[in-house]
Structure formats: C-alpha cells, structure tokens
Amino acid sequence: MVTEQLTEIYRLLFERFGHQHWWPGETQFEIITGAILTQNTNWANVEKAIANLKSADCLTPEKLYHLELSKLAELIRPAGYYNIKARRLKNFIDWLFENHRGELTNLESIDTDTLRVELLAIKGIGPETADSILLYALDRPIFVVDAYTARVAARHQLIESGADYEQLRELFQSNLPPDTGHFNEYHALLVKVGKEFCRKRARCSGCPLEILPHTLKHECF
Ligand code: SF4
C-alpha cells in the first residue's frame, strides 16, 4: 500500500516536472563540496563559492588538504558561515587522508553502511549531508531526506508528523527498490514540489499531488 502511494507520488511529480538533473557538479569532489557548502544557504551562493575554488585551481582533495584554513574560508565566503564550512570541508578532507590515503576511489570497496557510519562520525557532517554525498557523489542507494520530504510525507499521511530523519529514510528505503537513479530523481522532485507548492503554508491548488488524499492539519514544519 505504501509502496503504491510512493510510486504514484513519484509518477505524478515526474509527469509534471520531468528530470531534475541532480546533482550539478563536474566531479565527485565538486558534488561533495557542494553538499557540505549548501547547508543553510541557497544554491546560487554555493555556485559562487565553487566558482572561486575553481578559479583558484583548488577543487581537489589534494589541493584543499594543503590549503590554509583561512584561505579556504575566504574562497568560500559567498556560501555563508564560511569559517564553519571551511572547517567542515577540512574535516572531510582530513578524514579522507587519514583513513583512505586521500583518494575517493578508495571508498569504492567499502560497503554503504560502514561508509555512512564513517561519514556521520566526521564533525559537521549530519545525516542529510552524509546521505547526499553517498547518493549523489558515491552512487550509493541511500534516500536523502529533508524538510520537504517530511512535509509531503506527513501531509499525505505516509508518516506521523514529527517523524525523525531515520524514520523518514526508512519509509522510502523499505518501500522502494534500492535504485540509485530513482532515489536521485525522487529526492530532487520532492525538493521541487516543496519549493513550488508544499511550503510551510501549502499551495495545494495546482500542485501535481493535489488529486491524492492529503491533510493540512499539521502546519508547523
Ligand atoms: S501542496 Fe498540498 S497537494 Fe501539494 S504536496 Fe503539499 S499537501 Fe500535497
């Protein structure tokens, strides 16, 4: 039943919005950098920070490993919270060098659950960032959850309002086949419908999911 509902939601969203082409980025490391920088800011600001890193020819683990923290912070200033985010990027890179010889290719042989535990142990890397890295950069079948996911799922009575990150991830992962491409597109489509229609104050009129049963009694997400 839940599987059918999730499948129908996807069908309606894809029919309306089509491919979302996530995650923008030319390399695995660019995607990882974007996933860390996008916390609490909009994507346009992340793009400016990434453009600065590219202009300075710094967008590789090796280059950032040797770059001073203060210089990194200056380059990513447009992304906001730049001192905190520079430290987080450095934490990721330090983990990569201390545990995996600085090579993203060395992560390929690690099973997904182990890798997720390792990523979550890096200071400043929360579940949404870790799962974005796993799905979009490392091609692992992990469903990424965010506030939009929570809102749509609760309003369509797929889960209790107030469900936590792991409960939401479990909802999708236990009811859908572990397909990286599908998870990629599904998360992007939920973000799209969340931004355009399923805001804090829902705009159900004209929403592609309007024809499905839903409730707006929970407005406090
Ligand atoms: S805006 Fe309304 S119809 Fe659209 S996803 Fe949110 S609750 Fe559902």
Residues whose N, C-alpha, C, O or C-beta is under 5 A from the ligand:
A	BS01	SF4	V152 R155 F197 C198 A202 R203 C204 C207 L209 E210 H214
